[in-house]
Amino acid sequence: MEPLRQFGASVRVGKTFVGVWISLVAAGLALAFAARGAGPLPGDLALARLIQHPGYDGLASSLIVHADDALWVLSPLVVLVALIGRRWMAALFCALAAAAGKLIPDGIKPLVARPRPSAELVRVLDSSEDYSFPSTTAFFAAVFFGMVAYLVWRERTGRLVAVAATGVSLVMAFGLSRVYAGEHWPTDVLGGWLLGGACLLVLVAAHRLAQAGGPTRRRRPERQ
């Protein structure tokens, strides 16, 4: 009976997993359709101005504006640490998360072709010449920090709350920093989180499959 219970639990988890993935993709695509070639969507302008309202000066403002620079430096360091620790699978999936986090949103942006926020509407502290939706930083942070949090949780299963809270805090901080910098609308960041979350789930599923040894490979019985 125990194998049947385990199988039933796996099926239920799989259905939930697929349902969440479909919801993230559907919401992300709907937002992309609404943002296609558009300026600020309802709520974008008010929320952007609210996030920019503190108006930090000097070092604090500079750190927020250039927060994404730290992201591109941190990701290869994490992969390097995993390699030094001989955690080959973790290094591989962190590298895959980093690659997907950069390439996928850069491929979506020309399809949506949404212009960047203008200086006439918000304070633009950091500008880019490419399109705006989705935020690459938000997408990257969701995929990369999500994968790191998942891998850490696999190693330290008793610290789920702490690991999840840290991962979510980092993802939110990096995403909102792009709105503060005037580089993205809030819906660009939301789109990055939604589509990045969907990408993360695919990588997590691939990691679990790889850890299990593939769909057809059976585990060898342990030696007594």
N, C-alpha and C positions, 0 to 999 in steps of 0.2 A: 504493500500500500504506500510505503514511503516514496518510492520512485514516482508513483502516480501523483502524489501530492506535490512533489518537486516539479514535475512536468506541468501540472495545472498552474502552479505559482509562476513558472517561467512564461507560460502562455499569457497569463494576466498582465505580467510586467511588460511583455512584448507588445500587447495591445495598447497599454497605457503609453509606452514609449512612442509607438507609431502615431497615436492620437495627438500627443504633444507636438511631435515633429510636424504633422500636417497642419496643426493650428498655427505654429510659428511661421511656416512657409506661407500659408494662406494670408495671415495678417501682414507679413512682410511684403508680399506681392500686391496686396490691396493698397498698402501705403505707397508702394512704388508707383502704382498706376495713378493714384491721386496726385503724387508729386511730379509726375512726368511733365517736364518743361514749365513747372509752376514756380511761383514765388512762395511767400509764406502761406502755409495752410492755416485754417482756423486754430487759434491758440498759440501758433508759433511766435508771433511778434510779442505778445504779452509775456509769454514764458521766457523768451530770450532776454527781454529787457529786465525781467525779474532776476534772472541768473546773473546778469551783468550789473545789477543795481549796487552791490557792495562797492564796486569800483576800487579795488585794492591798489595801492601805490607801490612803486619800487620793486623790491625783491619778490614780494608775495605775488604781485601781478605777473612778473616775468616768469616765475616758476609755474604758474598755472598755464600761461600762454604756451610755454615750451615743454609742457608735461609729456606730450607725445614723443618728443625726442628721447626721453628716458625709456619709453616703451620699446623703441627700435634697438636700443642698446641692451636692455634687460633680457629680451628674448634669446639672443644668441648666448648670453651668459648662462641662462638656465639650461640650454642644450649642452653647453660645455661642462657644466657641473654634473649633469646626468652622465655624460660620457666619462668624465674623470671617475665617477662613482661606479662605472661599469654597469649602468642601468640602460642597456641598449634599447630595450623596448620603449622606455620612457623618453629617451633622447629622440628616437625615431618619431614618436607621436607628437612630441613638443615641436619638432622641426616641421612635421606635416601641418600642425595647427598654425604655426607661424607663416608657412607658405600659403595656406588656404586663406588665412586672415588678411594677407596682402593682395593676392591675385584675384580672388573672387569679387570683392567690392570694386576693385579697379576695372574689372570686366563688366560689372553691372552699370557703373556710372554713365558711360556713353549711351546706354540703352534708355536710361531715364532722362538724361540730359537736363538736370535741374540746375539752374544758376546758383551761384554762391550768394549769401546774404550781402546786401549792398550797404555802403557806409551811410546812405541816406536814411536807412531804417534802424540800424543797430551800430554799436561801436565795433569797428573792425580792427582788432589788434594783430591779427595774423591772417594773411590772405593767401589763397591758392588759385591757380589758373585753371585747374580741372573742374569737373562737375561736382555737385554737392551730395547727391543721394546715391548710396548710403554713406555714412561716415566711415571711412576706412579705419580710423582709430577705434571707434566704438565696436565695429565688426571684429577687428583684430583682438581687442581686449576681451571681448566675449568668448572668442574661440580659444585664445591662448591661455588666459587666466582660468577659464573654465576647465581646460584640459589639465593645467597644472594642479588646480584644486582637486579635480577628480583623481589624478595620480597620487597626490598626497593623501587623500582620503583612503585610497586603496591600501596604502601603507599603514595609515593610522586611523583605523575604522572607528575608534572611540572618540574622535575629535571632529565629528561631522559638522556640528554647529559652528565651531571656531573656524574651520576651513572654509565652510560655505560663506560665513559672514565676511571673512577676509577677501575671498574671491569676488563677492558681490560689491563690496566697498570699492575695490580697485577698478572693477568694470564701470561702475557709476562715476567714479572720480575722473577717470580718463575721458569718458564720454561727455560729461558735463563741462569739462575744461574746454572742449571744442566749441561749445555754445558760448562760454564766457569769452573766448578769443574772437568771437564773431566769424568763425570759419564755417560753422554749420548752423542750420536751423535745428530746433529740438526734434522735429520729425525725422531729420537725417540721422540723428543719433539713435532714435527709437528704431528706425529701420535697420541700422547696423546691429543693434542688440537682438532684434527679432531674427534676422537672417543669419547673424553670427551664432545665435543659439541653436538654430536648425543645423548649421554646419557642425557645431560642437557635438550634437547628438549623433550625427553620422560617424564622427571620429570615435566617440565613446563606444558605439556599437561595434565598430571595426576593431577597437582595442580589446573589447570583451571577447570577440570572436577569435582574435589572435591569441589571447591568453588561454582560451579553451582548446586551442590547437586546431581550429578550423571546424567547418561544419560536419565533416565525416570522420575526422580522426578520433579514435577512442583512447581514453587515458589508460596507461598501463597500470596494472595492479601494483600497489606498493609492496616491496619486499619485506618480509617479516624479519 
